[in-house]
Protein backbone atom coordinates (compact mmCIF):
# COMPACT_ATOMS: atom_id res chain seq x y z
CA UNK A 1 0.00 0.00 0.00
CA UNK A 2 1.19 3.53 -0.72
CA UNK A 3 2.16 6.00 1.99
CA UNK A 4 -0.78 8.08 3.25
CA UNK A 5 -1.32 11.35 1.42
CA UNK A 6 0.77 10.58 -1.66
CA UNK A 7 -2.24 10.27 -4.02
CA UNK A 8 -0.04 8.54 -6.58
CA UNK A 9 -2.24 5.51 -7.02
CA UNK A 10 -3.57 5.18 -10.54
CA UNK A 11 -5.27 1.78 -10.33
CA UNK A 12 -9.06 1.94 -9.97
CA UNK A 13 -11.57 1.01 -7.33
CA UNK A 14 -13.61 -1.81 -8.91
CA UNK A 15 -17.08 -2.46 -7.49
CA UNK A 16 -19.07 -5.72 -7.50
CA UNK A 17 -22.42 -6.08 -5.71
CA UNK A 18 -25.79 -7.79 -5.79
CA UNK A 19 -27.59 -4.43 -5.42
CA UNK A 20 -29.05 -4.43 -8.93
CA UNK A 21 -29.62 -1.38 -11.12
CA UNK A 22 -32.93 -0.06 -9.82
CA UNK A 23 -32.14 1.39 -6.40
CA UNK A 24 -29.80 4.10 -5.15
CA UNK A 25 -27.43 1.85 -3.21
CA UNK A 26 -24.52 1.78 -5.66
CA UNK A 27 -24.86 5.51 -6.27
CA UNK A 28 -24.58 6.18 -2.54
CA UNK A 29 -21.39 4.10 -2.33
CA UNK A 30 -19.89 6.00 -5.26
CA UNK A 31 -20.84 9.28 -3.60
CA UNK A 32 -18.90 8.27 -0.49
CA UNK A 33 -15.88 7.36 -2.60
CA UNK A 34 -16.05 10.64 -4.54
CA UNK A 35 -16.15 12.63 -1.29
CA UNK A 36 -13.11 10.90 0.24
CA UNK A 37 -11.08 10.20 -2.90
CA UNK A 38 -12.41 12.43 -5.70
CA UNK A 39 -9.59 11.49 -8.09
CA UNK A 40 -10.12 7.75 -7.79
CA UNK A 41 -11.17 6.01 -11.02
CA UNK A 42 -14.19 3.81 -10.33
CA UNK A 43 -15.14 0.80 -12.47
CA UNK A 44 -18.37 -1.18 -12.12
CA UNK A 45 -17.67 -4.89 -12.54
CA UNK A 46 -21.34 -5.77 -12.12
CA UNK A 47 -24.27 -5.11 -9.82
CA UNK A 48 -26.25 -7.99 -11.33
CA UNK A 49 -25.07 -10.77 -9.03
CA UNK A 50 -28.18 -12.72 -7.98
CA UNK A 51 -29.40 -11.41 -4.64
CA UNK A 52 -27.48 -12.90 -1.70
CA UNK A 53 -25.63 -15.42 -3.90
CA UNK A 54 -22.16 -15.39 -2.37
CA UNK A 55 -20.94 -18.16 -4.66
CA UNK A 56 -22.03 -16.30 -7.82
CA UNK A 57 -20.25 -13.17 -6.62
CA UNK A 58 -17.15 -15.16 -5.72
CA UNK A 59 -17.00 -16.80 -9.14
CA UNK A 60 -17.48 -13.49 -10.97
CA UNK A 61 -14.71 -11.90 -8.89
CA UNK A 62 -12.39 -14.84 -9.46
CA UNK A 63 -12.91 -14.64 -13.20
CA UNK A 64 -12.13 -10.94 -13.57
CA UNK A 65 -9.64 -9.72 -10.94
CA UNK A 66 -6.52 -10.63 -12.92
CA UNK A 67 -7.52 -8.40 -15.84
CA UNK A 68 -7.26 -5.24 -13.72
CA UNK A 69 -4.13 -3.21 -12.90
CA UNK A 70 -2.01 -4.74 -10.14
CA UNK A 71 -2.98 -2.34 -7.33
CA UNK A 72 -6.73 -2.30 -7.98
CA UNK A 73 -8.96 -2.15 -4.90
CA UNK A 74 -11.91 -4.51 -5.29
CA UNK A 75 -14.90 -3.27 -3.32
CA UNK A 76 -17.19 -6.29 -3.18
CA UNK A 77 -20.54 -6.49 -1.40
CA UNK A 78 -22.76 -9.56 -1.44
CA UNK A 79 -23.70 -9.59 2.20
CA UNK A 80 -26.69 -11.59 3.44
CA UNK A 81 -25.18 -11.45 6.94
CA UNK A 82 -24.96 -7.65 7.12
CA UNK A 83 -25.38 -6.40 10.68
CA UNK A 84 -24.51 -9.77 12.25
CA UNK A 85 -21.27 -11.01 13.80
CA UNK A 86 -19.59 -11.50 10.42
CA UNK A 87 -16.58 -9.20 10.13
CA UNK A 88 -15.88 -6.44 7.60
CA UNK A 89 -12.38 -7.03 6.20
CA UNK A 90 -9.70 -5.75 3.88
CA UNK A 91 -7.16 -8.12 2.34
CA UNK A 92 -3.88 -7.34 0.61
CA UNK A 93 -2.61 -9.97 -1.82
CA UNK A 94 0.79 -11.02 -3.08
CA UNK A 95 -0.32 -10.01 -6.57
CA UNK A 96 -0.85 -6.43 -5.36
CA UNK A 97 -4.66 -6.31 -5.48
CA UNK A 98 -6.62 -5.37 -2.38
CA UNK A 99 -10.08 -6.71 -1.54
CA UNK A 100 -12.58 -4.91 0.71
CA UNK A 101 -15.60 -7.04 1.57
CA UNK A 102 -17.61 -8.90 4.19
CA UNK A 103 -15.82 -11.93 5.59
CA UNK A 104 -18.23 -14.50 4.20
CA UNK A 105 -16.14 -16.25 1.54
CA UNK A 106 -17.00 -13.75 -1.20
CA UNK A 107 -13.37 -12.90 -1.96
CA UNK A 108 -11.80 -16.28 -1.18
CA UNK A 109 -11.71 -17.76 -4.71
CA UNK A 110 -9.94 -14.67 -6.04
CA UNK A 111 -7.55 -14.56 -3.10
CA UNK A 112 -6.64 -18.23 -3.64
CA UNK A 113 -5.29 -17.14 -7.02
CA UNK A 114 -3.85 -13.76 -6.01
CA UNK A 115 -2.15 -15.04 -2.85
CA UNK A 116 -3.04 -13.93 0.67
CA UNK A 117 -0.49 -11.49 2.12
CA UNK A 118 -2.33 -10.02 5.12
CA UNK A 119 -5.87 -9.32 6.24
CA UNK A 120 -7.37 -6.89 8.74
CA UNK A 121 -10.72 -6.27 10.33
CA UNK A 122 -12.21 -2.90 9.34
CA UNK A 123 -12.64 -1.68 12.90
CA UNK A 124 -11.12 1.83 13.03
CA UNK A 125 -13.89 4.40 13.44
CA UNK A 126 -12.03 7.13 11.55
CA UNK A 127 -12.28 5.12 8.32
CA UNK A 128 -16.05 4.66 8.58
CA UNK A 129 -18.90 7.09 8.17
CA UNK A 130 -19.89 8.74 11.46
CA UNK A 131 -23.18 6.82 11.63
CA UNK A 132 -23.15 3.16 10.62
CA UNK A 133 -26.39 1.52 9.55
CA UNK A 134 -27.00 -2.11 10.48
CA UNK A 135 -28.23 -2.80 6.92
CA UNK A 136 -25.90 -0.83 4.63
CA UNK A 137 -22.26 -1.55 5.39
CA UNK A 138 -21.47 -1.07 1.70
CA UNK A 139 -21.99 2.66 2.11
CA UNK A 140 -20.93 3.12 5.73
CA UNK A 141 -17.92 0.79 6.12
CA UNK A 142 -16.70 -0.74 2.86
CA UNK A 143 -16.84 2.31 0.56
CA UNK A 144 -15.02 4.61 3.03
CA UNK A 145 -12.36 1.97 3.65
CA UNK A 146 -11.77 1.45 -0.08
CA UNK A 147 -11.51 5.20 -0.65
CA UNK A 148 -9.05 5.70 2.20
CA UNK A 149 -6.93 2.79 1.01
CA UNK A 150 -6.87 4.31 -2.47
CA UNK A 151 -5.61 7.56 -0.92
CA UNK A 152 -2.70 5.64 0.57
CA UNK A 153 -3.79 4.95 4.14
CA UNK A 154 -1.95 1.86 5.44
CA UNK A 155 -3.90 -1.36 5.64
CA UNK A 156 -2.86 -1.89 9.26
CA UNK A 157 -4.41 1.45 10.22
CA UNK A 158 -7.84 0.05 9.35
CA UNK A 159 -7.94 -2.40 12.23
CA UNK A 160 -6.35 -5.46 13.82
CA UNK A 161 -4.70 -8.22 11.82
CA UNK A 162 -6.66 -11.40 11.19
CA UNK A 163 -5.05 -14.83 11.29
CA UNK A 164 -7.66 -16.39 9.02
CA UNK A 165 -10.53 -15.36 6.79
CA UNK A 166 -13.64 -17.22 5.70
CA UNK A 167 -13.06 -19.74 2.92
CA UNK A 168 -15.43 -20.87 0.19
CA UNK A 169 -15.44 -24.07 -1.83
CA UNK A 170 -17.38 -24.69 -5.01
CA UNK A 171 -16.88 -28.44 -4.63
CA UNK A 172 -15.14 -30.93 -6.88
CA UNK A 173 -16.82 -33.30 -9.34
CA UNK A 174 -17.00 -36.92 -8.18
CA UNK A 175 -16.00 -39.99 -10.22
CA UNK A 176 -18.54 -42.81 -10.06
CA UNK A 177 -17.39 -45.59 -12.34
CA UNK A 178 -17.89 -44.39 -15.91
CA UNK A 179 -19.55 -41.19 -14.77
CA UNK A 180 -18.17 -37.87 -13.61
CA UNK A 181 -20.81 -36.10 -11.53
CA UNK A 182 -20.78 -32.35 -10.98
CA UNK A 183 -23.31 -29.57 -10.65
CA UNK A 184 -24.27 -26.12 -11.87
CA UNK A 185 -22.49 -23.46 -9.82
CA UNK A 186 -23.28 -20.28 -11.79
CA UNK A 187 -25.93 -19.06 -14.22
CA UNK A 188 -24.84 -16.13 -16.38
CA UNK A 189 -27.01 -13.43 -17.90
CA UNK A 190 -27.52 -15.44 -21.09
CA UNK A 191 -28.86 -18.39 -19.11
CA UNK A 192 -25.74 -20.49 -19.68
CA UNK A 193 -25.22 -23.07 -16.92
CA UNK A 194 -21.62 -23.08 -15.71
CA UNK A 195 -20.58 -26.24 -13.85
CA UNK A 196 -17.81 -27.18 -11.45
CA UNK A 197 -16.30 -29.60 -14.02
CA UNK A 198 -13.05 -28.10 -15.27
CA UNK A 199 -11.30 -28.97 -18.50
CA UNK A 200 -8.40 -30.60 -16.62
CA UNK A 201 -10.73 -32.65 -14.40
CA UNK A 202 -12.53 -33.97 -17.46
CA UNK A 203 -9.23 -34.81 -19.17
CA UNK A 204 -8.07 -36.78 -16.12
CA UNK A 205 -11.36 -38.65 -16.02
CA UNK A 206 -11.40 -39.56 -19.72
CA UNK A 207 -7.71 -40.55 -19.78
CA UNK A 208 -8.76 -43.92 -18.39
CA UNK A 209 -10.97 -44.52 -21.43
CA UNK A 210 -8.81 -43.70 -24.48
CA UNK A 211 -10.82 -42.86 -27.58
CA UNK A 212 -14.21 -43.48 -25.95
CA UNK A 213 -17.05 -41.08 -26.74
CA UNK A 214 -18.20 -38.75 -24.01
CA UNK A 215 -21.71 -37.38 -23.45
CA UNK A 216 -23.13 -34.88 -20.99
CA UNK A 217 -26.51 -34.95 -19.27
CA UNK A 218 -28.24 -32.34 -17.20
CA UNK A 219 -30.60 -33.95 -14.73
CA UNK A 220 -32.45 -36.67 -16.61
CA UNK A 221 -32.23 -34.92 -19.96
CA UNK A 222 -31.00 -36.34 -23.26
CA UNK A 223 -27.23 -36.74 -23.75
CA UNK A 224 -25.40 -33.74 -25.20
CA UNK A 225 -22.17 -33.68 -27.12
CA UNK A 226 -19.32 -31.34 -26.25
CA UNK A 227 -18.63 -28.79 -28.99
CA UNK A 228 -15.97 -26.11 -29.41
CA UNK A 229 -18.29 -23.11 -29.73
CA UNK A 230 -21.95 -22.15 -29.37
CA UNK A 231 -22.19 -21.75 -33.13
CA UNK A 232 -21.33 -25.41 -33.69
CA UNK A 233 -24.92 -26.37 -32.77
CA UNK A 234 -28.11 -25.43 -34.65
CA UNK A 235 -30.12 -22.48 -33.34
CA UNK A 236 -32.32 -23.51 -30.41
CA UNK A 237 -30.34 -26.70 -29.77
CA UNK A 238 -28.81 -27.61 -26.38
CA UNK A 239 -25.06 -28.16 -26.25
CA UNK A 240 -22.12 -28.54 -23.89
CA UNK A 241 -18.90 -26.56 -24.25
CA UNK A 242 -16.00 -25.11 -22.31
CA UNK A 243 -16.53 -21.37 -21.91
CA UNK A 244 -14.21 -18.57 -20.88
CA UNK A 245 -14.15 -19.89 -17.28
CA UNK A 246 -12.49 -23.11 -18.56
CA UNK A 247 -15.41 -24.90 -16.94
CA UNK A 248 -17.90 -27.14 -18.69
CA UNK A 249 -21.15 -25.32 -19.33
CA UNK A 250 -24.54 -26.22 -20.73
CA UNK A 251 -26.02 -23.78 -23.23
CA UNK A 252 -28.77 -23.49 -25.78
CA UNK A 253 -27.71 -21.67 -28.92
CA UNK A 254 -29.34 -18.22 -28.96
CA UNK A 255 -31.60 -19.12 -26.03
CA UNK A 256 -31.45 -19.67 -22.27
CA UNK A 257 -30.39 -23.08 -21.01
CA UNK A 258 -31.62 -22.13 -17.53
CA UNK A 259 -35.13 -21.68 -18.90
CA UNK A 260 -34.92 -24.60 -21.34
CA UNK A 261 -33.90 -27.08 -18.62
CA UNK A 262 -35.58 -25.26 -15.70
CA UNK A 263 -32.16 -25.43 -14.01
CA UNK A 264 -30.33 -23.34 -11.44
CA UNK A 265 -27.38 -23.52 -9.04
CA UNK A 266 -27.09 -27.05 -7.68
CA UNK A 267 -28.66 -28.85 -10.65
CA UNK A 268 -26.69 -32.09 -11.21
CA UNK A 269 -24.55 -32.55 -14.34
CA UNK A 270 -23.21 -35.95 -15.41
CA UNK A 271 -20.45 -36.73 -17.91
CA UNK A 272 -20.62 -40.34 -19.08
CA UNK A 273 -18.01 -42.36 -20.96
CA UNK A 274 -19.44 -44.73 -23.57
CA UNK A 275 -16.73 -47.36 -24.17
CA UNK A 276 -18.67 -48.99 -27.00
CA UNK A 277 -18.69 -45.75 -28.99
CA UNK A 278 -15.50 -44.29 -30.38
CA UNK A 279 -14.65 -40.77 -31.44
CA UNK A 280 -13.94 -40.40 -35.08
N, C-alpha and C positions, 0 to 999 in steps of 0.2 A: 504494500500500500504506500502511496505517496505521502510525504510530509504534509501536515496540516497547513492549509493556507497557500499552497503552491499553485493550485488551479491549473496544473499542467496536464491533467488527464484529458485524453482525447477520445478514449473508448466510450461507448454509450452506456446508458442505463436501459436494459431490455426488459420489458414487462410481459409477464404471462399470468393470466387469471382465468377464473371461471365466471367472471362477472357479467359476461354477455355484452351486447351493444345497445341495449335499450336504456339502461339506467345511468345515473351520474357517477357511479362509483369510481370508474377508471379516471374520469375527468378530475375528480377530487384528488386522487393520488397524484396525477400530473401537476395539479395546481400546487400541491405541497412541494413537489420536486422543484418546480419553477421558482418558488419563493426562496428555497434554501440554496439551490444550485442553478441559477437562471441560465448559465452557459452550457449545462449538461445536455448533450444530444439524447433524445429519448426515442426508442424503437418499440413498437408494439409487436411482440411475437404473435400472440393471439389472445383474445378474450372469449373464445368460443369453446373452451374446454367444457365438457359436460358437467353440469352442476355437481360439485362435491366429489368428482371422480379424481382422486389423488393419483391413481395409476395412469389415467389418460394424460394428466398434466405431467407426470414424471416421464412418460415416454416421449411426449412432445419436446420437453426440455432436453432430454438425452439426445434426441435426433437433431437438435439445432445448435447447441451451445458452441460446438467446435467451429462453426462458420462465422463466428463473431471475433472481433479483435481480442487480443489476449487479455486485456485488463477490463473487459466488460463486466458490469455489475448486473446480475440477473435478479430482478425483483419479481418473485414468484408467489402468487397467492391462490391456493386452492385449500380452503381452510374450514372443513366442517367442524373442527374442534375449537373454533375461535371463542375466546373468553373462558376456556377451561384451563386445566393444569398444563397443557402442552406448551412448550417453550417457543418464544420467537428467537430465531438464530440468524447469525451471519457466518458464512464459511469461506475461507480463503483456500484456493486450490494450488497445487503444484504447477498447473498449467497457467496460472495467473488470473483466472476468472474468479469472481466473488459471487456468492449466492446469498440472497437475503430472503428468508421464507419462514413459515411455520415448521417446527420440527416434527413432521408427521410422515416423513419418507418422500416427500415431494421432490426433493433435490437429490436423493440418494443415487439414482441411476446415472445422472450426469456426473456426480462427484466420483463415483466408481471409475469413470473414464478419465476425469480431469485430475484426480489424485487429491486426497484430503491432506491439507497442510495444517490448518488449525481452525477451530470453531469457537464461537463465543455466544453466550446468551445476550440478547438485546435488553439489557436491564437499566442502563444509565438513563436517568430522567432527562438529562439535557439534550439527548438525541431522539426524544419523542415529542409529540405535540403536548401542550400543557394539560389538555384534558383527553384522556384515553377512553374511548368507547369500548364496551365489552363485545360489540358485534362488528367493529370495523377497524381491525388492526392494520389492514392494508394502508389505510390513510394515516392512522395515528402512530404506528410503530414502524412498519416496514418501509414506507415511502420516505419518512424523515431519515431513517438509518441509511438507506441507499443513497440519498442525496448528500448526507454528511460524508459518507465513505468516498463518494465521487469527488468531493471537495478536498479530500486528502486526510481526513481524520483517521487516526490509527484504529485498526480493528480492535485491539485490546482496550481501547477507551470505551468501547460500546458496552462492555460487561465482562463478567468472569469467563475464563476458559472452560470449555466442555471437554470431557474425556471421550465421550461418545455422542453420536447423533442417531436419530431413528433411521433404520434401514428399511428397504422395500425390496421385495422379490416378486418377479413376474412369473416365477415357476418354470421348471424345465419340462419338456415333453418326455413321456415315459414310453419305453419300448416294451411291447407285449407281443412276443413272438414275431409274427410278420407284420405287425402294426406298430406305428409310431403315433401315440395319442397326445395331442396338445389341445389348445383352446384359443378362442378369440380373446385378445387382450386390449384391442383398441379398434374403434370404428371411426374412420375419418369422415370428412364432410361430404365425400362422394358416396358414402355408404360402403366403402371397401372394408373388409373384415381382416384386420391384421392379427396374425397368430403369434404364439410364442415358439414356433418352429423355425429355427434359423437355417440358413443355407448349409452351414457346416454341420449342424446336428443331423440334417437330412442326409448329407453325404456320408457321414459316419454310419448311419443306419443302413443305407442302401449298399455300402461297401461289402456287406456280408452276402449280398445277392447280386453278383455281377451280371449286368445285362438284363436283369428282370425289369418288367414294366411296372411303373408306379402309378397309383391313382390316389385321389384325395376325395374324402367325403366330409360333408358338414352335416352333423347330426345323422339322420337316416336317409339323407338325400342320395341322388345318383352319383356315381363316381365321376370325378373331374380330372382332366389331364392338366399337367403343368405346362404352361406356355411361356415364351420369352417376353411377351408384351400384350397389353390389353387388346391391341389391334389384330392379334393372331386368332381371335375368336370372332364369329359372326356377331353382329349387333343384337343385343338382347340375350346373349348366351352366357351362362355361368362359366367361370374359368378359375384356375389357380395359377399364381405367378409369384415371383420374388420381386417385391417393390423396392423403393428407395431405402427402406429400413433394413434390407437384407433379411427380411422375415417373410415366410410364406403368407400370402394373403389370398382370400377368396374375393372375387369381383364378378360383376356382371357388366359386360361391355355396354357403355353408355346408359347404365342404369344403376340402381342401388342394390348391392348384394344384401345389405341389412334388411331392406324391405322385402326383397325377393325370397330370402330364406327365413324371414322373421327372426333374425339372429341379433345377438348383442354380446357384450363382454361376458365371458364364461361359457359360451356355446362350444361344445366339443368339436374338435377337428381330428380326423383320422387319416393318416397316410398308410396305405396298404401296398405291400409288395406282392406281385402276382408272378410267381416263379414259372408258371406255365406259359406266360406271355413274354415275348422278348421285344426289346426296342429294335427298331430297324425301319 
